[in-house]
Amino acid sequence: MIATATEVRTLKFYVNGRWEEPASGSLHPIRNPSTGEMIAQVPYANADDVDRAARAAHQAFLKWREVPVVERAQVFYRYKDLLEAHVEEIARILSTENGKTLEDARGSVRRAIQMVEVCCGMPSLMMGYSLDNVAKGIDCQTIRQPVGVCAGITPFNFPAMVPMWMYPFAIACGNSFILKPSEKVPLTPTRTAELFDEAGLPPGVYNLVQGDKVAVDALLRHPLVRAISFVGSSPVAKYIYQTAAAEGKRVQALGGAKNHLVVMPDANMEKSVEAIMGSAFGAAGERCLAGSVLVPVGEAAGPLLKLLVEKARRLRMGEGTAPGTEMGPLVTEDHRRRVIGYIEKGIAEGAEPLCDGRERIGEREKGYYLGPTIFDQVRAEMTIAREEIFGPVLSVIRVESLEEAIALVNSSRFGNTTSIFTSHGGVAREFAQRIEVGMVGVNVGVAAPMAFFPFSGWKNSFFGDLHAHGRDAIAFYTEQKVIMTRWF
C-alpha cells in the first residue's frame, strides 16, 4: 500500500519469515520525488541485524538445498501469479517512490516478472551433462549445487527489476538470499517481499534488510555470505568487488556507464530520434543503459539535431503517476543538484547548450524536476563526455566517419552498451563486430537483454566473471561438481 500525505509508513525488516522492527537505530525519511512529501520512514540495519539475517539464511539454506528443484520451482509459479495480479499496484508504488512515469514503471515490473518466469524452468536450467566410458568402465557426469547464502545490493532506479535479476535465480538454484535494496526506494522491495512470502517460501530462504554502507560492509565481510551481487556506480562496484573477493566470496558487480548512440546519415531520422529520446530522457536518464553521448556521423548531424531539439523542448514533465507525463523528476534534491553541476561544468568547458533543462525547473512548484538538456560541440575530453551523469543530459560529439565513431566509443573506460542507427546491414555488422562494448543495439535505443540472455557489461561497467541473469546467473549461483564413477 502507498502511504498518503496523512499516513507515513514505518518499514520493517523481513528476517526468517517474520516482519520485525530493529532493536535500535534512527529512522530515515523517504520522499515522493514528484512532490517532496515524506511518504515513509525506513530503519537502517547495523552489523548485528545483518548477522541475524545471515544466520537465519544459513539455517534455511541447509534445508532448502535438499528440496527437489521441481518443488522449488512451484514457489516461483505461485510467485509469478501473485506478481501478475499486482502489477499495477507495484508499478504505482514504484512510480511514487522513484518518480519515473507509470508507463516506465509498468515496463520494469514486467521485466521483473520475466526473471521469475525463467526461474520456473530451473529443473532444466540446472541440468549437468554426462558421458559414459570416458575410460574403460568409467563414466563421468557433472552436477550443479547451490553455493549457500547469497546477498544482493541494488540501486534506486529499478527497485523491482534489478533485485529480481538476483534473488529468483539464487533461490531457485537452492540458495538462500539477503536483499539490501537502495535506502532511497524501500517500498517496492517491501511489497514484492510480502508477495514472495505469500507464495509459500519457507522462513529464512529470503530476507530483506534496509540500510546504508554499514549494512553493505557487514554483508561483504560476513563469513556465512558466500556470494555478492551488486548494481550501482563504478567506484562502488569496484569497492564491492575488491572487498568481497578479498573475503573469498563470489562477486558480480555491475557498474556505471557512458553509452554512445551512433547515427549514420542513412538512418531513418524520425524513428531514430524517437529511440534516442527514450534512451536519453526515459526514466529521467537515471538508467545504466541510458544513451548519454550522441554521435552523428557526417551530414546526419543537421536533420538529427533539428528534430531532436524540437521534441526535447516539447517533452511533458510531471508527476510520474499523472496521465500524459513523459518524464518525471530526479530521485532526490541532492541528485538534481549533482546533475545541475554537470550542466554548469559543460558550459564552463565550452559546450553549447541547444536545450538547457535548468530553464524548466520553475514549471513545477514542488518536486525534483529538471528538463532535458542537449549539448552540442562537445569534445571527447570534456567532463560531460567522460563521466556518468545519470540524468537527462545528452552530449553531442560530431564525427566524420564510421571509423572515427568506433574509435570514440572504444576509447571510453566504460563498456556497458552502445547503439547504431543505420539502414545499411554491412555498416551495422562491422560496428557490432568491432565495438568494445558488452551490449550492442542496432536501431534500438536501449539494448536491454531479456531475462534469458546475460546483462553483459565490459570494462569499468562490470567487475567479475559471470554476469547477471541468463545462463551466467545459473553458473554464478551454483558450484559445478564432476563425478567419476566405476563399478566392479
VENGI-V334411 format. One record per pair of residues at least 12 apart in sequence whose ideal C-beta (glycine too) atoms are under 8 Angstrom apart, sorted by the first residue. I is the first residue (numbers start at 1). J is the second residue. Records with the same first field share a line. If there is no record, write none. Layout:
# VENGI-V334411
I = J, J
This chain:
# VENGI-V334411
2 = 39, 92, 93, 96, 187
3 = 39, 40, 187
4 = 39
5 = 37
8 = 38, 39, 40, 41
9 = 39, 40, 41, 187
10 = 27, 40, 41, 42, 43
11 = 40, 41, 42, 43, 186, 187, 190, 210
12 = 43, 190
13 = 43, 45, 49, 53, 207, 208, 209, 210
14 = 190, 193, 197, 206, 207, 208
15 = 49, 52, 53, 56, 204, 207, 208, 209
16 = 53, 56, 60, 203, 204, 207
17 = 197, 202, 203, 204
18 = 203
21 = 43
22 = 43, 45, 46, 49
23 = 48
24 = 46
25 = 43, 44, 45, 46
26 = 43, 44
27 = 41, 42, 43
28 = 41, 42, 43, 44, 183
29 = 41
30 = 42, 97, 184, 185, 186, 187
31 = 332
32 = 96, 97, 99, 367
33 = 97, 98, 99, 328, 329, 330, 331, 332, 367, 368
34 = 96, 99, 318, 319, 320, 321, 328, 329, 366, 367
35 = 319, 366, 367
36 = 333, 366, 367, 368
37 = 366
39 = 96, 97, 187
40 = 97, 186, 187
42 = 183, 186, 210
43 = 210, 211
44 = 183, 210, 211, 212, 214, 215
45 = 180, 209, 210, 211, 214, 215, 218
46 = 211, 214, 215, 218
47 = 214, 217, 218
49 = 209, 211, 215, 218
50 = 178, 209, 211, 215, 218, 219, 222
51 = 218, 222
53 = 178, 207, 209
54 = 149, 178, 219, 222, 224, 225
55 = 224
56 = 203, 204, 207
57 = 149, 176, 177, 178, 204, 205, 207, 224
58 = 148, 149, 176, 224
59 = 204
60 = 176, 202, 203, 204, 205
61 = 146, 148, 149, 174, 175, 176, 204, 205
63 = 202
64 = 171, 174, 175, 176, 202, 205
65 = 145, 146, 174, 175
67 = 174
69 = 122, 123, 126, 172, 174
70 = 123
72 = 122, 171, 172, 174
73 = 119, 120, 121, 122, 123, 172
75 = 171, 199, 200, 201
76 = 116, 119, 120, 122, 168, 172, 199
77 = 120
78 = 199, 200
79 = 116, 168, 195, 196, 199, 201
80 = 113, 116, 117, 120
82 = 195, 198, 199
83 = 109, 112, 113, 116, 192, 195
84 = 113
86 = 191, 195
87 = 106, 109, 110, 113
88 = 106
89 = 191
90 = 105, 109, 160, 188, 191, 192
91 = 105, 106, 109
92 = 105, 321
93 = 187, 188, 191
94 = 108, 109, 159, 160, 185, 187, 188
95 = 320, 321, 328
96 = 187, 320, 321
97 = 159, 184, 185, 186, 187, 188
98 = 156, 157, 159, 185, 188, 320, 328, 331
99 = 284, 320, 328, 329, 330, 331, 367, 368
100 = 157, 283, 284, 286, 320, 328
101 = 283, 320, 325, 326, 327, 328
102 = 320, 321, 325
104 = 282, 283, 320, 328
105 = 160, 320
108 = 158, 160, 161
109 = 160, 161
111 = 161, 448, 451
112 = 160, 161, 163, 164, 192
113 = 164
114 = 450, 451
115 = 161, 164, 165, 168, 169, 451, 469
116 = 164, 168
117 = 451
118 = 168, 169, 451, 452, 469
119 = 168, 169, 171, 172
120 = 172
122 = 172, 173, 474
125 = 471, 474
126 = 144, 173, 474, 478
127 = 144
128 = 141, 142, 143, 144, 480
129 = 141, 142
130 = 142
134 = 484
137 = 486, 487
138 = 484, 485, 486
139 = 484, 485, 486
140 = 482, 483, 484, 485
141 = 482, 483, 485
142 = 480, 481, 482, 483
143 = 480, 481, 483
144 = 173, 474, 478, 479, 480, 481
145 = 174, 478, 479, 481
146 = 170, 173, 174, 175, 477, 478, 479
147 = 175, 226, 227, 250, 477, 478, 479
148 = 175, 176, 224, 225, 226, 227
149 = 175, 176, 177, 178, 224, 225, 226, 227
150 = 166, 167, 170, 175, 176, 177, 178, 225, 226, 227, 228, 229, 477
151 = 177, 178, 179, 180, 219, 225, 227, 228, 229
152 = 166, 167, 170, 177, 178, 179, 180, 228, 229, 230
153 = 180, 216, 219, 228, 229, 230, 231, 232, 240
154 = 166, 179, 180, 181, 182, 189, 230, 231, 232
155 = 182, 231, 232
156 = 182, 184, 185, 286, 331
157 = 283, 286, 287, 288, 331
158 = 287
159 = 181, 182, 185, 186, 187, 188, 189
160 = 188, 189, 192
162 = 231
163 = 179, 181, 189, 192
164 = 192
165 = 229, 231, 455, 468, 469, 473
166 = 179, 229, 468, 473
167 = 179, 206
169 = 469, 473, 474, 476, 477
170 = 227, 229, 473, 477
171 = 201, 205, 206
173 = 474, 477, 478
174 = 478
175 = 227, 477
176 = 204, 205, 206, 207
177 = 205, 206, 207
178 = 207, 208, 209, 219, 225
179 = 193, 206, 207, 208, 209
180 = 209, 210, 211, 215, 216, 219
181 = 208, 210
183 = 210, 211, 212
184 = 331, 332
185 = 331
186 = 210
189 = 208
190 = 208
193 = 206, 208
216 = 240
217 = 243
220 = 240, 243, 244, 247, 249
221 = 243, 247
223 = 247
225 = 249
226 = 249, 250
227 = 249, 250, 251, 476, 477
228 = 240, 244, 249, 250, 251, 252, 253
229 = 251, 252, 253, 468, 476
230 = 251, 252, 253, 254
231 = 254, 288, 468
232 = 254, 255, 256
233 = 255, 256, 388
234 = 255, 256, 388, 414, 460, 461
235 = 255
236 = 255
237 = 253, 254, 255, 256, 462, 463
238 = 253, 255, 460, 463
240 = 253, 463
241 = 253, 463, 464
250 = 464, 476
251 = 463, 464
252 = 462, 463, 464, 465, 466, 467, 468, 472, 476
253 = 462, 463, 464
254 = 288, 455, 457, 461, 462, 467, 468
255 = 288, 414, 457, 460, 461, 462, 463
256 = 288, 388, 390, 414, 416, 460, 461
257 = 288, 289, 290, 292, 388, 414, 416, 417, 457, 461
258 = 292, 293, 385, 386, 387, 388, 412, 413, 414, 416
259 = 279, 289, 290, 291, 292, 293, 414, 416, 417, 418, 419
260 = 291, 293, 294, 295, 405, 408, 409, 412, 418, 419
261 = 276, 279, 280, 291, 293, 294, 295, 418, 419, 421, 445
262 = 295, 297, 402, 405, 409, 418, 419, 420, 421, 431
263 = 276, 294, 295, 296, 297, 300, 304, 420, 421, 422
264 = 297, 300, 402, 420, 421, 422, 423, 424, 427
265 = 297, 298, 299, 300
266 = 422, 423, 424
267 = 300, 304, 421, 422, 423, 443
268 = 421, 423, 443
269 = 300, 303, 304, 307
270 = 307
271 = 421, 443
272 = 304, 421, 443
273 = 304, 307, 308, 311
274 = 445
275 = 419, 421, 443, 444, 445, 446
276 = 291, 294, 308, 394, 421, 445
277 = 308, 311, 312, 315, 445
278 = 445, 446
279 = 291, 419, 445, 446
280 = 292, 294, 372, 392, 394
281 = 312, 315, 326, 327, 372, 392, 394
282 = 327, 446
283 = 328
284 = 327, 328, 329, 330, 370, 391, 392
285 = 389, 390, 391, 392, 393
286 = 330, 331, 335, 390, 391
287 = 446
288 = 416, 457, 461
289 = 416, 417, 439, 446, 447, 448
290 = 390, 446
291 = 394, 419, 445, 446
292 = 388, 389, 393, 394, 395
293 = 378, 385, 394, 395, 396, 397
294 = 308, 374, 394, 395, 396, 397
295 = 396, 397, 398, 399, 405, 408, 409
296 = 396, 398, 399
297 = 399, 400, 401, 402, 404, 405
298 = 399, 400, 401
301 = 396, 398
305 = 354, 374, 376, 396
308 = 374
309 = 354, 355, 374
312 = 355, 372, 374
313 = 355
315 = 327, 371, 372
317 = 329, 360, 363, 364, 369, 371
318 = 364
319 = 367
327 = 372, 392
329 = 364, 367, 368, 369, 370
330 = 368, 369, 370, 391
331 = 368
332 = 368
333 = 368
335 = 368, 390, 391
336 = 368, 369, 370, 391
338 = 391
339 = 370, 389, 390, 391, 392, 393
340 = 358, 370
342 = 383, 384, 387, 389, 391, 393
343 = 356, 357, 358, 373, 384, 393
345 = 383, 384
346 = 375, 378, 382, 383, 384, 393, 395
349 = 382, 383, 384
350 = 377, 379, 382
351 = 375, 376, 377, 378, 382, 384, 395
352 = 375, 376, 377
353 = 373, 374, 375, 376
354 = 374, 375, 376, 396
355 = 371, 372, 373, 374
356 = 371, 373
357 = 370, 371, 372, 373, 392, 393
358 = 370, 371, 373
359 = 371
370 = 391, 392
371 = 392
372 = 392, 393, 394
373 = 392, 393, 394
374 = 394, 396
375 = 393, 394, 395, 396
376 = 396, 398
377 = 396, 398
378 = 395, 396, 397
379 = 397
380 = 397, 408, 411
382 = 395
385 = 397
386 = 412, 413
388 = 414
402 = 427, 430, 431
405 = 431
406 = 431, 434, 435
409 = 435, 436, 437
410 = 434, 435, 436
412 = 459
413 = 459, 460
414 = 459, 460, 461
415 = 436, 437, 438, 457, 458, 459, 460, 461, 462
416 = 437, 438, 439, 457, 458, 461, 462
417 = 437, 438, 439, 440, 441, 446, 447, 457
418 = 435, 437, 439, 440, 441, 447
419 = 440, 441, 442, 443, 444, 445, 446, 447
420 = 432, 440, 441, 442, 443
421 = 443
422 = 442, 443
428 = 442, 443
436 = 458, 459
437 = 458
438 = 456, 457, 458, 461, 462, 467
439 = 455, 456, 457
449 = 469, 470
451 = 469, 470
452 = 469, 470, 471
453 = 469, 470
454 = 467, 468, 469, 470, 471, 472, 473
455 = 467, 468, 469, 470
